[in-house]
Amino acid sequence: MQNPVWHPFGEAIKGKTDLLTEEEKGIFTRGQNAKSNSGPRNIDPYSYRLATGLEAVFGYNELKGDRTRNEELFELLFFVNKK
């Protein structure tokens, strides 16, 4: 069996949920697939749940038509304090 790998979205959101609005935090929590019948393959389950939560937030904002918020979140999560 292979060692689990990390998921970039999961790593990006770890410890940074304070960047989300209250509404986005609710979407994030519901989107985490906490009660999935099938587990992720080759990915640490915790990172996978974080990643699915973040993906739900991006999808929600996109459906709402708030692409600007998605761009802001993406920059904050992936580019701030990166060298």
Backbone torsions as a table, in degrees:
resi	resn	phi	psi	omega
1	MET	NA	136.4	-179.9
2	GLN	-77.1	154.4	173.1
3	ASN	-69.5	142.7	177.4
4	PRO	-63.1	144.9	177.2
5	VAL	-107.1	161.5	179.0
6	TRP	-84.4	162.6	177.8
7	HIS	-114.6	129.6	-175.5
8	PRO	-57.9	-37.5	178.1
9	PHE	-68.2	-39.6	178.5
10	GLY	-61.7	-44.3	179.3
11	GLU	-67.0	-35.0	-176.5
12	ALA	-65.9	-35.9	-174.2
13	ILE	-91.7	-15.0	-178.4
14	LYS	-52.9	121.3	177.3
15	GLY	71.9	9.8	-176.8
16	LYS	-123.1	19.9	-178.5
17	THR	-66.2	-12.7	176.4
18	ASP	-67.6	-14.5	176.5
19	LEU	-75.9	-15.4	-178.1
20	LEU	-86.4	148.7	173.0
21	THR	-72.7	168.4	178.5
22	GLU	-59.3	-41.8	179.1
23	GLU	-62.9	-43.5	178.9
24	GLU	-66.4	-34.6	177.4
25	LYS	-62.5	-38.6	176.9
26	GLY	-64.7	-43.4	177.7
27	ILE	-63.4	-43.8	179.9
28	PHE	-57.8	-47.1	-178.1
29	THR	-64.2	-45.4	-179.5
30	ARG	-69.9	-26.3	-176.8
31	GLY	-86.3	4.8	-173.8
32	GLN	-81.3	0.0	178.4
33	ASN	53.3	42.9	-175.8
34	ALA	-64.0	-27.2	-177.0
35	LYS	-116.0	40.0	179.3
36	SER	-71.7	138.6	178.2
37	ASN	-74.7	-26.8	178.8
38	SER	-115.5	135.4	-179.7
39	GLY	-87.0	165.0	178.8
40	PRO	-71.5	150.5	177.2
41	ARG	-97.9	132.5	175.0
42	ASN	61.1	19.5	177.3
43	ILE	-133.4	138.0	177.1
44	ASP	-59.9	126.7	-174.8
45	PRO	-56.1	-35.8	179.6
46	TYR	-64.6	-48.0	178.4
47	SER	-62.2	-37.7	179.8
48	TYR	-62.8	-44.7	179.3
49	ARG	-64.0	-40.9	176.7
50	LEU	-62.0	-43.3	-179.1
51	ALA	-63.5	-43.4	-179.7
52	THR	-67.0	-33.5	175.8
53	GLY	-64.1	-44.9	179.6
54	LEU	-66.9	-39.8	177.1
55	GLU	-61.4	-36.4	177.3
56	ALA	-64.1	-39.5	178.8
57	VAL	-63.8	-46.6	178.9
58	PHE	-61.7	-41.8	178.7
59	GLY	-64.6	-41.8	178.6
60	TYR	-61.1	-48.6	179.7
61	ASN	-62.7	-37.2	179.1
62	GLU	-65.1	-45.0	179.2
63	LEU	-65.5	-31.0	177.3
64	LYS	-74.4	-13.4	-178.1
65	GLY	84.2	17.8	-177.4
66	ASP	-101.2	65.2	-178.9
67	ARG	-65.9	-31.1	178.7
68	THR	-60.9	-41.5	178.6
69	ARG	-65.1	-39.6	177.6
70	ASN	-62.3	-42.5	178.8
71	GLU	-63.1	-41.5	178.5
72	GLU	-62.4	-47.4	179.1
73	LEU	-62.0	-44.5	-178.8
74	PHE	-59.5	-44.8	179.6
75	GLU	-65.0	-44.5	179.7
76	LEU	-61.9	-41.3	-175.3
77	LEU	-79.2	-34.4	-172.1
78	PHE	-108.3	-18.8	-174.2
79	PHE	-120.8	-19.3	179.1
80	VAL	-72.1	133.9	179.6
81	ASN	61.9	24.5	174.8
82	LYS	-103.8	136.5	178.4
83	LYS	-126.3	NA	NA
